[in-house]
Amino acid sequence: MELTAKALDALTPGSYTLLDLRSEQETAYGTIPGSVPANAAALPEGLPAEPGRIVLFCTRGKLSLETAERLRDEGFDACSLKGGYLAWLMRQMQRQEAEELCSRVENSLRKRFRLKLWCNFTKAIRQYELVKPNDRIAVCMSGGKDSMLMAKLFQELQRYTKFPFSVEYLVMDPGYSPENRRVIEENARKLNIPIHIFESNIFESVYHVEKSPCYLCARMRRGYLYRYAQELGCNKIALGHHYDDVIETILMGMLWGAQVQTMMPKLHSTNFEGMQLIRPMYKIKEEDIKAWRDYHKLHFIQCACKFTDTCTTCTNNETKSKRMEVKNLIREMKKTNPGVEAHIFRSMENVSLDAVIAYKTKGRKIHFLDNYDNPDGGIEE
């Protein structure tokens, strides 16, 4: 029986006996804290009266595995450290590297990127009242740059907020390739984000859908996230949509949907009672997220599959979308109107109902002619 270095770290101190089977010369270069030198050939002589679980290790895990098997045959609860001391040492180096990276990332949010990331994050939370005392929030992570940054910002918020709230970091695997899943898990490890991964078969379900597979996929993913978050006792899910997503959605609605509406900073769920959706990245620009990512040389998944909305960040012809067209349109307009993004964003806060032909509210359409002949119905421009 073999035990991984990660599993060894999870054992309760004092619940096992750790034996180092290496030579005195080898142990002089270092050993695992708490281990006791032992002679493999002499075992079980020298063991405590009640050793409990015995974990043995050598340099690479071969001698310790053979010794563990012999001790188990003799009735002892013995196992070998998989990969030996070198595997444990490699894990410690990886943990140290991750701790250093995580520390740099967190310090950058407090200093270098404070104004553009942290301040805009907290501004949205205050302005739209996204987080309240005793909330339990499911931070939904797709594995991309936006949701990974959101997770780190929530960790910072928990450190400095004046009221209590709790967070669960959710990753739904809708059918990622093994490579994409490993990238997500490794980034979460390096950034010290304690993720909960749960699986679904959404990609498989929508793969052969010809009409609006992206819409169906997004709806299904959100439903799964709501359900799992509710099972964990959460009352809110947080999504990583940012400032650019908001203004692009406004233009897409106008140009392709013949409607004026925006991506709201928070919504009540219509299908999951008591649940809300919040978007705390609402005021953070994508260019600032990319700057943070590139500054730390971080690499996140970009396209999970050809149907997901993360594909809009691609530039190949196959996955080019309406959102990509809007991105390009805004980029062109900025050349002659640098404030165009802010103007689009603020237009949703300056809607004049007296100057529109019609509008909808709670499923009902209100036309300007409905009240035009009333005393105050038609207002002169």
C-alpha positions in Angstrom: 0.0 0.0 0.0 1.3 3.4 -0.9 0.6 6.9 0.5 1.1 10.1 -1.6 3.0 13.1 -0.2 -0.3 15.0 -0.4 -2.1 12.4 1.7 0.8 12.4 4.2 0.3 16.1 4.7 -3.4 15.5 5.5 -2.7 13.0 8.3 -3.2 14.1 11.9 0.2 14.6 13.7 0.7 11.9 16.3 -1.7 9.4 14.6 1.1 7.6 12.8 4.8 6.6 13.1 7.0 7.9 10.3 10.2 5.9 9.6 13.1 7.0 7.5 14.8 4.0 6.0 17.6 5.9 4.3 21.3 5.8 5.3 22.8 8.2 7.8 24.7 9.8 4.9 21.4 10.5 3.0 19.5 11.8 6.0 22.3 14.3 6.7 21.0 16.3 3.7 17.5 16.5 5.1 14.6 14.4 6.2 10.8 14.8 6.8 10.0 16.5 10.1 8.9 14.1 12.7 10.5 11.0 11.1 12.6 8.5 13.0 15.6 6.7 11.5 15.1 3.0 11.1 16.9 -0.1 9.7 14.6 -1.8 7.1 16.2 -5.2 7.7 15.8 -5.0 11.5 12.1 -4.1 11.5 9.8 -4.7 13.3 12.4 -4.6 16.1 12.7 -1.2 17.7 9.1 -0.2 17.0 7.0 1.3 19.8 4.7 -1.0 21.7 1.7 0.4 19.8 3.0 2.1 16.7 -0.4 2.7 15.2 -0.2 3.3 11.5 3.4 3.0 10.2 4.5 5.2 7.2 7.9 4.2 5.7 10.0 6.1 3.2 13.3 5.7 1.4 14.9 7.7 -1.3 12.6 6.8 -4.2 10.0 4.5 -2.6 11.2 1.1 -3.7 12.8 -0.2 -0.4 10.0 1.3 1.7 7.3 -0.4 -0.4 9.0 -3.8 0.0 9.4 -3.3 3.7 5.8 -2.1 4.1 4.5 -5.2 2.4 6.5 -7.4 4.7 5.3 -5.6 7.8 1.7 -5.9 6.6 2.1 -9.6 6.2 3.2 -9.6 9.9 0.0 -7.8 11.0 1.2 -4.2 11.1 -0.8 -1.3 9.5 2.1 -0.2 7.3 2.3 1.7 4.1 5.0 3.3 1.9 5.4 6.9 0.9 4.9 6.9 -2.9 8.0 8.2 -4.7 9.9 8.4 -1.4 11.7 11.4 0.1 12.2 12.9 -3.4 8.5 13.0 -4.0 7.9 14.7 -0.6 10.7 17.2 -1.3 9.2 18.0 -4.7 5.8 18.7 -3.2 7.4 21.0 -0.6 9.2 22.9 -3.3 5.9 23.2 -5.2 4.1 24.4 -2.1 6.8 27.0 -1.5 6.6 28.2 -5.1 2.8 28.4 -4.8 3.0 30.3 -1.5 5.4 32.8 -3.0 3.3 33.3 -6.1 0.1 33.6 -4.0 1.8 36.2 -1.8 2.9 38.2 -4.9 -0.6 38.1 -6.4 -2.3 39.2 -3.2 0.2 42.0 -2.6 -0.3 43.3 -6.2 -4.1 43.6 -5.5 -3.3 45.8 -2.5 -0.7 47.9 -4.2 0.0 47.8 -8.0 -3.5 46.9 -9.1 -5.4 48.5 -6.1 -7.1 51.3 -8.0 -8.1 49.4 -11.1 -9.0 46.0 -9.6 -9.6 46.1 -5.9 -11.2 49.6 -5.7 -13.5 48.9 -8.6 -14.4 45.5 -7.1 -15.4 47.1 -3.7 -17.1 50.0 -5.5 -19.5 47.7 -7.3 -20.2 45.8 -4.1 -21.0 49.0 -2.2 -22.9 50.7 -5.0 -25.1 47.7 -5.9 -25.3 46.2 -2.4 -24.0 42.9 -3.7 -22.6 41.4 -0.4 -24.5 41.7 2.9 -23.9 40.4 6.4 -24.1 36.6 6.8 -24.3 36.0 3.1 -23.0 32.6 1.9 -21.7 33.2 -1.6 -20.8 30.6 -4.2 -18.0 32.1 -6.3 -18.5 30.3 -9.6 -15.2 29.6 -11.4 -14.9 28.5 -15.0 -11.1 28.4 -15.0 -10.6 31.6 -17.0 -8.8 34.8 -15.9 -12.0 36.6 -14.9 -13.4 34.1 -12.4 -9.9 33.3 -11.0 -9.3 37.0 -10.3 -12.8 37.2 -8.7 -11.9 34.4 -6.3 -8.8 36.2 -5.2 -10.7 39.4 -4.7 -13.2 37.6 -2.6 -10.5 36.3 -0.4 -9.2 39.8 0.1 -12.7 41.0 0.8 -13.1 38.4 3.6 -9.8 39.6 5.2 -10.8 43.2 5.3 -14.6 43.4 5.5 -16.3 44.8 8.6 -19.1 42.2 8.6 -19.2 38.4 8.4 -20.0 36.4 5.3 -18.8 33.1 4.0 -17.6 31.9 0.5 -17.6 28.6 -1.4 -15.4 28.4 -4.5 -17.3 26.2 -7.1 -15.9 24.7 -10.3 -18.4 22.9 -12.4 -16.8 20.4 -14.8 -19.3 20.3 -17.7 -17.1 18.0 -19.7 -13.7 19.6 -19.8 -10.9 17.9 -21.5 -8.4 16.3 -19.0 -5.9 19.0 -19.9 -8.2 21.9 -19.2 -9.3 20.3 -15.9 -5.6 19.9 -14.8 -5.0 23.6 -15.7 -7.9 24.7 -13.5 -6.8 22.5 -10.6 -3.2 23.6 -10.8 -4.1 27.3 -10.9 -6.3 26.9 -7.9 -3.4 25.2 -6.1 -0.9 27.9 -7.0 -3.3 30.7 -6.0 -4.4 28.9 -2.8 -8.1 28.8 -3.8 -9.9 25.9 -2.1 -12.2 24.8 -4.9 -15.1 22.4 -4.9 -15.4 20.6 -8.2 -18.6 18.9 -9.2 -19.3 17.3 -12.6 -22.1 17.4 -15.2 -22.5 16.3 -18.8 -23.6 19.6 -20.2 -21.1 19.7 -23.1 -22.3 16.3 -24.2 -25.9 17.3 -24.0 -25.6 20.4 -26.2 -22.9 19.2 -28.6 -25.4 18.1 -31.3 -27.8 21.0 -30.7 -27.8 23.1 -33.9 -29.9 26.1 -32.8 -28.5 28.3 -30.1 -26.2 25.7 -28.4 -24.4 28.5 -26.5 -27.7 29.8 -25.0 -28.8 26.4 -23.9 -25.4 25.6 -22.5 -25.3 28.8 -20.5 -28.8 28.2 -19.1 -28.0 24.6 -18.1 -24.7 25.6 -16.5 -26.4 28.3 -14.4 -29.1 25.9 -13.3 -26.5 23.4 -12.1 -24.5 26.1 -10.3 -27.7 27.4 -8.5 -28.6 23.9 -7.5 -25.2 22.9 -6.2 -24.7 26.2 -4.4 -28.1 25.8 -2.7 -27.0 22.3 -1.5 -24.0 23.9 0.1 -26.2 26.4 1.9 -25.4 29.4 -0.3 -27.9 32.2 -0.9 -26.0 33.8 -3.8 -23.9 32.8 -6.8 -21.2 35.2 -8.0 -20.3 35.3 -11.7 -17.2 36.9 -13.3 -18.8 39.1 -15.9 -16.8 42.4 -16.2 -17.3 45.9 -17.5 -16.6 45.0 -21.1 -19.2 42.2 -20.9 -21.8 44.7 -19.8 -21.2 47.2 -22.6 -20.9 44.5 -25.3 -24.2 43.0 -24.1 -25.9 46.4 -24.5 -24.7 46.8 -28.1 -25.5 43.1 -29.0 -29.0 43.6 -27.7 -29.5 46.7 -29.9 -27.8 45.4 -33.0 -29.0 41.8 -33.1 -31.9 41.7 -30.6 -33.7 44.9 -31.4 -34.0 45.8 -27.7 -32.4 48.0 -25.2 -31.3 46.2 -22.0 -28.2 45.6 -20.0 -26.5 42.9 -18.0 -27.7 43.6 -14.4 -25.3 43.7 -11.4 -27.6 41.5 -9.5 -30.8 39.4 -10.1 -33.2 37.3 -8.1 -33.4 33.7 -9.4 -36.8 32.9 -10.8 -36.3 29.1 -10.5 -34.4 28.8 -7.2 -36.3 30.5 -4.4 -34.2 32.7 -2.1 -31.2 32.6 -4.5 -29.6 35.6 -6.1 -27.0 36.2 -8.8 -24.4 38.9 -8.3 -21.7 40.3 -10.6 -19.0 42.0 -8.4 -16.6 42.5 -11.4 -19.1 44.8 -12.9 -16.8 47.9 -12.9 -13.6 46.1 -13.7 -12.2 46.5 -17.3 -11.0 43.5 -19.2 -7.7 45.2 -20.1 -6.9 45.6 -16.4 -7.6 41.9 -15.8 -5.3 41.0 -18.6 -2.6 43.3 -17.2 -2.9 41.5 -13.8 -2.7 38.1 -15.5 0.3 39.0 -17.7 2.2 40.7 -14.8 2.2 37.5 -12.9 2.8 35.3 -16.0 -0.4 33.3 -15.2 -2.0 31.1 -17.8 -5.7 30.2 -17.7 -8.0 28.2 -20.0 -9.5 30.2 -22.8 -11.8 28.0 -24.7 -13.4 25.1 -22.9 -15.3 24.0 -26.0 -16.4 25.6 -29.2 -19.9 26.4 -27.8 -19.0 28.3 -24.6 -19.0 32.0 -24.4 -15.3 32.0 -23.5 -14.7 31.3 -27.2 -15.4 35.0 -27.9 -11.9 35.7 -26.8 -10.5 33.7 -29.7 -9.5 35.2 -33.0 -9.8 32.2 -35.3 -12.6 32.2 -37.9 -14.3 29.1 -36.6 -15.1 30.6 -33.2 -15.5 34.2 -34.2 -18.8 35.4 -32.7 -21.2 38.4 -32.5 -19.5 39.4 -29.3 -16.2 39.5 -31.1 -17.7 41.7 -33.8 -18.9 44.1 -31.1 -15.4 44.1 -29.4 -13.9 45.1 -32.8 -16.6 47.7 -33.3 -15.9 49.3 -29.9 -12.2 49.2 -30.6 -12.7 51.1 -33.8 -15.0 53.7 -32.2 -12.4 54.3 -29.5 -10.0 55.7 -32.1 -12.1 58.7 -32.6 -14.2 58.7 -29.3 -12.0 57.5 -26.4 -14.9 57.8 -23.9 -17.2 55.6 -25.9 -17.1 52.7 -23.4 -18.1 54.9 -20.5 -20.8 56.5 -22.5 -22.3 53.1 -23.4 -22.1 52.0 -19.8 -23.7 55.1 -18.4 -26.4 55.2 -21.0 -28.2 52.5 -19.0 -28.3 54.8 -16.0 -29.7 57.7 -18.0 -32.7 56.2 -19.8 -35.4 58.8 -20.3 -38.8 57.0 -20.6 -40.3 60.2 -21.9 -38.2 59.9 -25.0 -38.7 56.3 -26.1 -41.4 54.9 -28.3 -42.2 52.0 -26.0 -40.7 50.1 -23.1 -41.4 46.9 -21.2 -41.8 46.3 -17.5 -42.7 43.0 -15.8 -43.7 41.5 -19.2 -46.1 44.4 -20.1 -45.4 46.7 -23.0 -46.0 50.4 -22.5 -46.4 52.5 -25.6 -46.0 56.3 -25.6 -49.4 56.7 -27.3 -51.0 55.0 -24.3 -50.7 58.2 -22.3 -50.1 60.7 -25.0 -53.5 62.4 -24.9 -53.5 62.6 -21.1 -52.8 66.1 -19.6 -49.1 65.4 -19.1 -48.8 62.6 -21.7 -47.0 64.5 -24.4 -44.1 66.6 -23.2 -42.6 69.2 -25.6 -38.9 68.7 -26.4 
